[in-house]
Amino acid sequence: MKRREMIARMGALSVGLTAPHLSKGDTLKEPYKIQKRKIETDILVVGGGTAGAVAAIQAGRAGHKVTLLECQSQLGGTTTTSGVAFPGIFFAWGKQIISGIGWEMVQEAVALNGDTLPNFSIPHGRQHWTHQVRLNGPLYAIIIEQKCIEAGVDIRFYESPTKITSKNGYWYVETMGKGVHAEIKCKQIIDCSGNAYAASIAGFDLLREAETQPGTLMFTIGGYDLEQLDLELIKEAYEKAVQSGELVRSEFRGNIIGLLRTKGDNIQHIAEADSTTSELHTIANIRGRASLLKHLKFLKRLPGCENIRIIDMRTETGVRETYRIDGLYQVTHEDYVTGKVFHDALSYSYYPIDLHIIEHGVTPKHLSEGVVATVPLRALIPKNSRNFIVAGRCLSSDRLANSALRVQASCMGMGQAAGAAAALAIQQGKTPAEVPVEDIRKLLEQHGGLVPRA
């Protein structure tokens, strides 16, 4: 054997002894590396939830290049990932007050799923939930994703901003995602994170209550016949479990029979549920699931509930309240319940004051007959900002007003308004606060929106 051939064979043998076993077709690759990206866009939307998806579609349909960041795996936020798949309310006192892109997507989801809309001509009285539209959440998530793509929106899932700076009239946003570190250069930012996350990173002041509303894990249980249950026995056993510390009364509002009647849905309360950081959101999710498991184990011990089981459960605990921006104007409770029509109003909101309290649950306070609230442009703009606007529950508002403004239909209206304002700001070379309100209203109307006028 020639010396050169012997050395080659010895080298191959050495590699074979030290390298991992490779099955047929496998190859050795270099170590995994974080991919770096540089992206230029006109408008960056942070958060693809109820408001963010609509804002992105509006800006895209207005002819702008839009990038949408969503830290989860799908769009829709509260409606889809959190499972509150009953957005409302689009009609007030027999008249539609929120339409446009959000309503377009809701109607399409209802029609494609073979569902029917509520009869909005029948007054809801104290039962406002009868005017909420029940959706197939997964179907709705697909529909809004496709609407974004059709509008030319670049969707970036599993990605969040880590640094936001302003320079020479542009925003520079650093983001981190799975295996990707991106720098995005844009002209306008729309913060639809729900937590005013982008506004905080950009350095704008935020507001928050000392104690926030509880969160809710949405789920469905089954495997029992309510009519065959001894409800008095269950209530007695429940009281003993609470007194012993096995169960916490506030986690299901002290209403174990209500849990069985509703089969889950929107009845759970998790105190201090917070989604502003990954660590806090992790805690909220674990606590929501642990609470459900405890109550499930308790019920399975009772006659008639032996076969109780989880039919469905959403992937995260929904959060009602965290941070709000300190905006050019703060919508107050008085503004909301009197239906004040602002000179710069761009959308409507109609929902009872809906403050969830951990000890007592929630007692909605309905608006007086004929009253419909409005949302001003100034409440969507942080103080001392340029080329930055928000939409959704992080708008500038006091706590009571926010408890109603945060619902999905209202957030859809705000999202479309923010998308239109950002688009026109670019076209006119202005910041959103400088764009003539009537120009924004006209663009919204061109895309099916309903706008307030004094």
C-alpha positions in Angstrom: 0.0 0.0 0.0 1.4 3.4 -0.9 2.2 5.7 1.9 -0.2 8.5 0.7 -3.1 6.0 0.5 -2.3 4.7 4.0 -2.4 8.2 5.5 -5.7 8.9 3.8 -7.2 5.7 5.2 -5.9 6.4 8.7 -7.5 9.9 8.5 -10.8 8.4 7.5 -10.7 5.9 10.3 -9.9 8.6 12.8 -12.9 10.7 11.8 -15.1 7.6 12.0 -14.0 7.0 15.6 -14.7 10.5 16.7 -17.7 11.7 14.6 -21.3 10.8 15.6 -23.0 8.0 13.8 -24.5 9.3 10.6 -27.5 7.5 9.1 -27.9 7.3 5.3 -28.4 10.8 3.8 -27.2 12.7 6.9 -24.4 15.2 6.6 -22.3 17.1 9.1 -23.1 20.8 9.1 -21.4 23.8 10.7 -22.8 25.1 14.0 -26.2 26.9 13.9 -25.9 30.6 13.6 -28.3 33.5 14.3 -29.3 35.0 11.0 -29.0 38.8 10.7 -31.5 40.8 8.6 -31.8 44.4 7.5 -35.3 45.4 6.5 -36.7 48.7 5.2 -40.4 49.3 5.4 -42.8 52.2 5.5 -44.9 51.3 8.5 -44.0 48.8 11.3 -47.0 47.4 13.3 -46.0 45.8 16.6 -48.6 43.2 17.6 -50.9 41.3 15.3 -53.9 41.1 17.6 -57.3 42.5 17.3 -56.2 46.1 16.5 -52.8 45.2 14.9 -54.1 43.0 12.1 -56.6 45.7 11.1 -54.1 48.5 11.3 -51.7 46.5 9.0 -54.3 45.7 6.4 -55.5 49.4 6.3 -52.0 50.7 5.8 -51.3 48.0 3.2 -54.5 48.8 1.3 -53.6 52.4 1.4 -50.6 51.6 -0.7 -47.7 51.4 1.8 -45.1 48.7 2.6 -46.0 47.3 5.9 -44.2 44.9 8.3 -46.2 43.2 11.1 -44.4 41.8 14.1 -46.3 39.1 16.2 -44.6 37.3 19.0 -47.0 34.4 18.9 -47.8 31.9 16.1 -51.0 33.4 14.7 -52.8 36.7 14.4 -56.0 37.7 16.3 -54.7 37.9 19.8 -57.6 38.1 22.3 -60.0 36.6 19.7 -57.9 33.7 18.7 -54.9 32.9 20.9 -56.7 33.9 24.1 -60.0 32.3 22.8 -62.4 35.2 23.4 -64.0 34.4 20.0 -67.0 36.5 20.5 -66.1 40.1 19.4 -68.5 42.9 20.1 -70.2 45.1 19.9 -70.7 46.5 16.4 -74.3 47.8 16.7 -75.7 50.3 19.2 -79.4 51.2 19.6 -80.3 49.6 16.3 -77.6 51.3 14.2 -74.2 50.0 13.1 -71.4 52.0 14.6 -68.3 49.9 13.8 -67.7 48.6 10.3 -64.8 48.6 7.9 -62.0 46.0 7.8 -62.7 44.3 11.1 -66.4 43.9 10.3 -65.5 42.6 6.8 -63.4 39.8 8.4 -66.0 38.9 11.0 -68.7 38.6 8.4 -66.5 36.4 6.2 -65.7 34.1 9.1 -69.4 33.8 10.0 -70.4 33.1 6.4 -67.6 30.6 5.8 -68.4 28.7 9.0 -72.1 28.5 8.2 -73.0 30.6 11.3 -75.6 33.4 11.6 -75.2 36.9 13.0 -77.3 38.0 16.0 -80.5 40.0 15.3 -79.1 43.4 16.0 -82.6 45.0 15.6 -83.6 43.4 18.9 -82.4 45.5 21.9 -80.0 43.6 24.1 -81.2 45.3 27.3 -79.0 44.2 30.2 -77.8 41.1 28.2 -75.2 42.8 26.0 -73.6 39.5 25.2 -76.5 38.6 22.9 -75.1 41.1 20.4 -71.6 39.6 20.5 -70.7 37.6 17.3 -69.6 34.0 18.0 -66.7 33.0 15.7 -64.8 29.9 14.8 -61.4 31.1 16.3 -59.1 29.0 14.2 -61.0 29.9 11.0 -60.9 33.6 11.9 -57.1 33.4 12.4 -56.6 32.0 8.9 -58.9 34.6 7.4 -57.1 37.6 8.9 -53.7 36.2 8.0 -54.8 35.9 4.4 -56.2 39.4 4.4 -52.8 40.7 5.6 -51.0 38.8 2.8 -53.4 40.1 0.2 -52.7 43.6 1.4 -49.0 43.0 0.9 -48.2 42.9 4.6 -44.9 41.2 5.6 -45.8 39.0 8.6 -43.0 38.1 11.0 -44.2 35.6 13.6 -42.2 34.7 16.8 -40.4 38.1 16.7 -40.4 41.0 19.2 -38.7 44.4 19.4 -35.7 44.8 21.8 -34.5 48.3 21.0 -36.2 51.3 19.3 -34.4 54.5 18.4 -35.1 57.5 16.2 -32.6 59.1 13.8 -32.9 61.5 11.0 -36.7 61.1 10.7 -36.7 57.3 10.7 -37.2 54.7 13.4 -34.7 51.9 13.8 -36.1 48.8 15.5 -34.0 45.9 16.6 -35.9 42.6 16.9 -35.2 39.1 18.1 -37.0 36.0 16.9 -36.3 32.3 16.5 -32.8 32.3 15.0 -33.2 35.8 13.6 -31.8 39.2 14.7 -33.3 41.9 12.5 -32.9 45.7 12.2 -36.0 47.3 10.7 -35.9 50.9 9.4 -39.3 52.5 9.1 -41.1 55.8 8.8 -44.0 55.1 11.2 -44.6 52.8 14.1 -48.0 51.6 15.2 -48.0 50.0 18.7 -50.8 47.4 18.9 -49.0 45.2 21.5 -51.8 45.7 24.1 -49.1 46.4 26.7 -47.7 49.6 25.1 -44.6 47.5 24.7 -43.1 49.4 21.8 -44.0 52.8 23.3 -42.1 51.8 26.4 -39.0 50.7 24.5 -39.1 53.9 22.5 -39.0 55.9 25.8 -42.6 57.2 26.1 -44.3 57.5 29.5 -46.9 54.9 30.4 -49.7 54.7 33.0 -50.8 51.7 35.1 -53.0 50.9 38.0 -51.5 49.6 41.3 -53.8 46.5 40.9 -54.9 45.4 37.5 -57.9 43.3 36.4 -57.7 39.5 36.7 -56.9 37.4 33.6 -58.9 34.4 32.2 -57.9 31.1 30.7 -60.6 30.1 28.2 -61.6 26.5 28.1 -64.5 24.1 27.6 -65.3 21.1 29.9 -67.7 18.2 29.3 -68.5 14.6 30.3 -71.3 15.3 32.7 -75.1 16.0 32.6 -75.9 19.1 34.6 -79.6 18.0 35.1 -78.5 14.9 36.8 -76.1 16.5 39.3 -76.8 17.1 43.0 -76.0 20.8 43.0 -76.5 21.3 46.7 -74.0 18.5 47.4 -71.5 20.1 45.0 -71.9 23.5 46.6 -71.3 22.0 50.1 -68.2 20.1 49.0 -66.9 23.2 47.3 -67.3 25.3 50.5 -65.3 22.7 52.4 -62.6 22.7 49.7 -62.3 26.5 49.9 -62.2 26.5 53.7 -59.5 23.8 53.7 -57.3 25.7 51.2 -57.6 23.1 48.4 -59.4 25.7 46.2 -59.3 29.5 46.0 -62.8 31.0 45.9 -61.8 34.0 43.7 -60.4 31.8 40.9 -63.9 31.0 39.7 -65.7 33.9 41.3 -66.9 31.6 44.1 -69.3 30.0 41.7 -68.6 26.4 41.1 -72.2 25.8 39.8 -71.6 28.7 37.3 -68.5 26.8 36.1 -70.6 23.7 35.5 -73.4 25.6 33.8 -71.1 27.5 31.4 -68.8 24.6 30.9 -66.0 27.0 31.2 -65.9 29.9 28.7 -65.2 33.3 30.3 -65.7 32.5 34.0 -62.1 32.0 35.4 -60.3 34.8 37.2 -56.5 34.7 37.8 -55.3 37.6 40.0 -52.4 39.8 38.8 -52.3 38.1 35.3 -49.7 40.1 33.4 -48.3 39.8 29.9 -45.8 42.6 29.8 -42.7 40.3 30.1 -42.2 36.7 29.1 -41.6 35.8 32.7 -44.8 37.4 34.0 -46.8 35.9 31.1 -45.3 32.5 31.9 -46.5 32.8 35.5 -50.0 33.8 34.3 -50.3 30.9 32.0 -49.1 28.4 34.6 -51.5 29.7 37.2 -54.4 29.6 34.8 -53.8 26.0 33.9 -53.0 25.0 37.5 -56.3 26.5 38.6 -58.2 24.5 36.0 -56.5 21.3 36.9 -57.2 21.7 40.6 -60.9 22.3 40.0 -61.1 19.4 37.5 -59.6 17.0 40.1 -62.0 18.3 42.8 -65.1 17.8 40.5 -64.1 14.3 39.4 -64.5 13.2 43.0 -68.2 14.1 43.1 -71.1 11.9 42.0 -72.0 12.5 38.4 -68.7 14.3 37.6 -66.5 11.2 37.5 -66.1 11.5 33.7 -65.6 15.2 33.5 -62.9 16.2 31.1 -61.3 19.1 29.2 -62.8 19.4 25.7 -60.7 22.4 24.6 -58.3 24.9 26.2 -56.7 28.0 24.7 -52.9 28.3 24.7 -52.6 31.2 27.0 -54.3 33.1 29.8 -55.9 36.2 28.4 -54.9 39.5 30.0 -57.4 42.4 30.4 -55.2 45.3 31.6 -51.6 46.3 31.9 -50.1 49.6 30.6 -51.6 52.5 28.7 -49.8 55.4 27.0 -49.8 58.9 28.5 -51.3 60.4 25.4 -52.1 63.9 24.1 -55.5 63.3 25.5 -56.8 60.9 28.1 -60.3 59.5 27.5 -62.1 59.7 30.8 -65.0 57.7 32.3 -67.1 60.8 32.0 -66.2 61.2 28.4 -67.2 57.6 27.7 -70.5 57.4 29.6 -71.8 60.7 28.2 -70.9 59.8 24.6 -68.6 62.9 24.1 -68.0 63.5 20.4 -64.5 64.9 20.1 -63.4 67.2 17.3 -60.8 64.7 16.3 -63.0 61.5 16.8 -62.1 58.8 14.4 -64.0 55.7 15.6 -66.8 54.6 17.9 -66.9 52.4 21.0 -69.9 50.8 22.5 -69.7 48.5 25.5 -70.7 48.6 29.1 -68.2 49.7 31.7 -66.7 46.3 32.4 -64.3 46.3 35.2 -63.4 42.8 36.5 -62.7 42.8 40.3 -61.0 39.6 41.6 -63.2 39.4 44.8 -66.6 40.2 43.2 -66.4 39.2 39.5 -67.9 41.8 37.2 -71.1 43.8 37.2 -71.3 45.6 33.9 -72.6 49.2 34.0 -74.5 49.8 30.8 -74.6 53.1 28.9 -77.7 55.2 29.0 -80.1 54.8 26.0 -78.7 56.5 22.9 -75.2 57.0 24.2 -72.3 55.9 22.0 -68.7 56.7 22.9 -66.0 58.0 20.5 -62.2 57.7 20.3 -60.1 60.8 19.5 -56.9 60.8 17.4 -55.1 62.4 20.3 -55.7 59.4 22.6 -53.7 57.3 20.2 -50.6 59.4 20.2 -48.0 59.4 23.1 -47.0 62.8 24.4 -43.7 64.1 22.9 -43.8 61.6 20.1 -43.4 61.9 16.3 -44.3 59.3 13.7 -45.7 57.0 16.5 -49.2 56.0 17.2 -51.0 53.2 19.1 -54.3 51.3 18.9 -56.1 48.9 21.1 -56.3 48.6 24.9 -53.1 50.6 25.4 -54.7 53.9 24.2 -54.6 56.9 26.6 -57.6 56.5 28.9 -58.5 56.2 32.5 -59.2 52.8 34.1 -63.0 52.8 33.9 -63.1 54.1 30.3 -60.5 51.5 29.3 -62.5 48.7 30.7 -65.0 49.3 27.9 -62.7 50.6 25.2 -60.5 47.4 25.3 -63.1 45.2 23.7 -62.5 43.8 20.2 -64.9 45.8 18.1 -63.7 49.0 19.6 -60.1 47.9 19.0 -60.8 47.1 15.4 -62.1 50.6 14.9 -59.0 52.1 16.5 -56.7 49.9 14.5 -58.1 51.0 11.2 -57.9 54.6 12.4 -54.3 54.2 13.3 -53.4 52.5 10.0 -55.1 55.3 8.1 -53.4 58.1 10.1 -49.9 56.5 9.7 -50.5 56.0 5.9 -51.5 59.7 5.4 -48.7 60.9 7.6 -46.2 59.4 5.2 -48.1 60.7 2.1 -48.3 64.2 3.5 -44.8 64.3 5.1 -46.3 64.9 8.6 -46.5 63.2 11.9 -50.0 61.6 12.7 -51.0 64.4 15.0 -50.6 66.9 12.2 -52.7 65.1 9.6 -56.0 66.9 9.0 -58.7 64.8 10.8 -61.1 65.1 7.9 -58.5 63.5 5.6 -58.2 60.5 7.9 -62.0 60.3 8.1 -62.3 60.3 4.3 -59.7 57.5 3.9 -61.5 55.4 6.6 -64.8 55.9 4.8 -63.2 54.8 1.5 -62.4 51.5 3.2 -65.8 51.0 4.8 -65.3 52.7 8.1 -67.9 54.6 10.1 -66.6 57.8 11.6 -68.1 60.2 14.1 -68.7 63.8 13.3 -69.8 66.5 15.8 
